[in-house]
């Protein structure tokens, strides 16, 4: 993976770190994640995809991404697709 990042311009998106960052910044997504976790609910694939779309389509000049920690299930892969 390191070679892809260093040699081919990929950008790593660690989903767990992104969720933590959203929580710390108290963004809309971060607050929604916190509410779900506090209620004992699973963070939905829909919410994770919403967060990823926000980052991927943020206008930053990056167009090649490696996702770490997502998708973990078939349902999440379908939601991301």
Order of alpha helices (4+ residues) and beta strands (2+ residues): alpha-beta-alpha-alpha-alpha-beta-alpha
